[in-house]
Amino acid sequence: MITKEIVESQNLRTALVFGEIAVKEGFLTPGQLDDALAIQSNLITISNKMPLKRIGDILFEKGWMNVEQIYRVQIAVFNQMCEVQAA
């Protein structure tokens, strides 16, 4: 059975991987990532369930990343997660 905690854990892990790749690629500063993760965390606390916004949505709305950058990072996240599952 999939619990709320498992979903939240997976969402956080994906957001962290997304952020790490975005910082590594130079699309985002570590401070911007910290701010976006804090915003997402606050939204989870307020809603008491899954995040109301994905990390990429928050970064786009803040003007810290554009659509092409977000897309490139999403592809990298997907590829990284596929590699982990294959290992």
C-alpha positions in Angstrom: 0.0 0.0 0.0 1.3 3.4 -0.9 1.1 5.8 2.0 1.2 9.6 2.2 4.7 9.4 3.7 6.0 7.4 0.8 4.6 9.8 -1.7 6.0 12.8 0.2 9.4 11.1 0.5 9.4 10.4 -3.3 8.4 14.0 -4.1 11.1 15.4 -1.9 13.7 13.1 -3.4 12.7 14.2 -6.9 12.8 17.8 -5.9 16.2 17.5 -4.4 17.6 15.7 -7.5 16.0 18.3 -9.7 17.6 21.1 -7.7 21.0 19.5 -7.6 21.1 19.1 -11.3 19.8 22.6 -11.9 22.6 24.0 -9.6 25.2 21.8 -11.3 24.1 23.0 -14.7 24.3 26.7 -13.5 20.6 27.3 -14.0 20.1 28.0 -10.3 22.0 29.1 -7.3 22.1 27.0 -4.1 20.3 29.9 -2.3 17.5 29.9 -4.9 17.1 26.1 -4.5 16.9 26.5 -0.7 14.2 29.1 -1.1 12.2 27.1 -3.6 12.4 24.0 -1.4 11.3 26.0 1.6 8.3 27.3 -0.4 7.4 23.8 -1.4 7.8 22.6 2.2 5.5 25.3 3.4 2.9 24.4 0.8 3.0 20.8 2.0 2.5 21.9 5.6 -0.4 24.2 4.7 -2.1 21.6 2.5 -1.3 18.6 4.8 -0.8 16.4 1.7 1.2 16.3 -1.5 2.8 19.6 -2.6 0.5 22.0 -4.3 3.3 22.9 -6.7 6.2 21.0 -8.2 9.7 22.5 -7.7 10.0 23.4 -11.4 6.7 25.3 -11.2 8.0 27.3 -8.2 11.3 28.1 -9.9 9.5 29.2 -13.1 7.1 31.4 -11.2 10.0 33.1 -9.4 11.7 33.7 -12.7 14.7 31.7 -11.7 14.4 29.1 -14.5 12.8 29.2 -17.9 10.8 26.4 -19.6 13.8 25.1 -21.7 16.0 24.9 -18.6 13.3 23.1 -16.6 12.7 20.7 -19.5 16.4 19.9 -19.7 16.6 19.2 -16.0 13.5 17.0 -16.1 15.1 14.9 -18.8 18.3 14.6 -16.7 16.3 13.7 -13.6 14.4 11.0 -15.5 17.7 9.6 -16.9 19.3 9.6 -13.5 16.3 7.8 -11.9 16.4 5.2 -14.7 20.1 4.5 -14.1 19.4 4.1 -10.4 16.6 1.6 -11.0 18.7 -0.3 -13.5 21.6 -0.7 -11.1 
